[in-house]
Amino acid sequence: MESPFKSMAMSSDQDTRILACTHDRLSGLPDQVIYHIFSFLGANDTARLGLVSKRFKKLCSSSPYLNFVADFDSGSDHSCLRTRYTDFCSYVDKVLRSREKTGEGLIRLLVHWFCKLRRFDIGGSVVNSWVTVATKCGVEELDMLVHVDSLRGYSFPDCVYKCESLRALKLNLQMGRFSFQILGFDWLKDLWLDSVTIGDKYFGQRISDRCKCLKRLTLENVDGISDLTMTSSSLEELEITDCRFPNSFFDGKFNISCSSLKVLTISRCQFKALWHVNLNCQSLENLTVQDSEFGRFFVCKIDCESLETLEVCGSNFLEACQLLVDCPSLIHAMISSCRFANVCFLNIKSSSLGGLTLSECKFSSPEIGSQYSKPKKEIKVGAGPCRRIIMKAENLEALNVSSSDAYSYEFPLSISAPKLKDLWWTGDPVDFSYLNQGMVSLLNARIHIKPTCRHRSEESDRRCKHSKSLIYCAAKFLQCLSEARFLSINTWPIEIFFMQNDSPIVFKKLQNLVLLTDGSFADQIPTIASFLRGLPNLRRLIIRCEQISHELSDPNASLTESTLNPCLFSPRQNTHFSCSSL
């Protein structure tokens, strides 16, 4: 029998031979494949890889992807930092000078210089010397992160603007000031400005005029833009993130008229002045505004023939606002998790509009809005309270509303949608008193509204339910649903309605009804029976109970019509009626 130690030794030798045959597979790859792998590695990884072998050292020095990263913000020993500063500059100079002599091409040059100590500030002259060598090597991508003194600012040397090979440029100045030269980036396709300060009022127009081939523009954490006007004919994607548009004595303007623009994203931006947004982009398909703040009177006009999706999410409107949308191809619009302090007027003109979602929106208290100056212009949309949401969509067919504010019923919501067919409404009730009764096209409605406000006692809860405004709003809301043929609704709005009303609202066209009981079924039988008196053409009734009454021994038992008091409910023949547990 073979010794187990000998078997283990043989197995170990076999593993060693396998490892010896496989560990150097990377070295056997062609140079171009290895260079492509290098493009995904960081600066430190590439440097360590150069220590593996002589071939890798040569490949790292001749790689078309050069990454140099230095951090001078860590550590307190200035003598040590001085040595690192000198060594780093010497190393970068050596690599780039060698590249210039050999004439080897350069795809990407990345220089990230983390330093906030002025004595170790890299300085614009040093950066420009490296950038100049890169342009001579035909660099295609420049990624520069340096700390620049806010008083001196920074600008690229002329060779960068004239570099015909340059396709992508990313610049981060740690909030330093950046200015363009008279020359333009004629061949640049991707421009990314991060953490820079722009003091040029005509910044947007200069980008449009000088970057003739620009396809993508990203502005991230950019400060100092007073007006942004862009008319680029080549721009396809525009992303604006964490930017601050400051106050000005004149109206701030945000005009985008780019014929080729397809995607526009605005996120976490602050519009502090009186801003007017005009979007006239015939090729725009997706528009997203999220987590932004609009400080004063805000008007947004969107005229884009190809726009299909519009999303406004998590934004704060501190004064009155208008969203005027004239987009014939718009399919779906969403307004979600926004906070309004004044009237919001939403007017959508689209022959293709299939759905509108209004979700989780809230109103700020009057005190929050009062600290800002009054709008210079008033929104004239008819009589009514100054704080409400007004929506007009002539061709809207589906509306989805979700409200989460426990006191949203104090604020009115006005909807004008004569072609509305499907309605979904969940969450807290709002002030329905300004809803139009003209929902003549309504076919299906799914409603589940109930306040989430908590009361310390049953008496407080009873006073809340007996609020005249709340009862009136419930009646108004039920009247708007009277044209529906299918209705799924919880019993809370029905219960509120019959607190001060004896006669039911007539639903002449309703054929299918699903009732969701909010409490004990036995306690709500009188309310349900009163509501059913107004349904002359009902064909199918389903009652789903949240809490099963002790009188119902079987939760899935089918109830007879007499249970609901035959004096109040006399359904036609062939009416299906059942009651089940949720």
Buried (B, 14 or more C-beta within 10 A) or exposed (E): EEEEEEEEEEEEEEEEEEEEEEEEEBEEEEEEEBBBBBBEBEBEEBBEBBEBEEBBEEBBBBBBBBBBBBEBEEEEEEEEBEEBBEEBBEEBBEBBEEBBEEEBEBBBBBBBBBBEEEEBBBBBEBBBBBBBBBBBBBBBBBBBBBBBBEEEBBBBBBBBBBBEBBBBBBBBBBBBBBBBEEEBBBBBBBBBBBBBBBEBBBBBBBBBEBBBEBBBBBBBBBBBBBBBBBBBEBBBBBBBBBBBBEEBEEBBBBBBBBBBBBBBBBBBBBBBBBBBBBBBBBBBBBBBBBBBBBBBBBBBBBBBBBBBBBBBBBBBBBBBBBBBBBBBBBBBBBBBBBBBBBBBBBBBBBEEBBBBBBBBBBBBEEEEBEEBEEBEEEBEBEEEEEBBBBBBBBBBBBBBBBBBBBEBBBBBBBBBBBBBBBBBBBBBBBBBBBBEEBBEBBBBBBBBBBBEEEEEEEEEBEEEBEBEEBBBBBBBBBBBBBBBBBBBBBBBBBBBBBBEBEEBBEBEBBBBBBBBBBBBBBEBBBBBBBBBBBBEEBBBBBBBBBBBBEEBEEEEEEBEBEBBBEEBBEBEEEBEBEBBBE
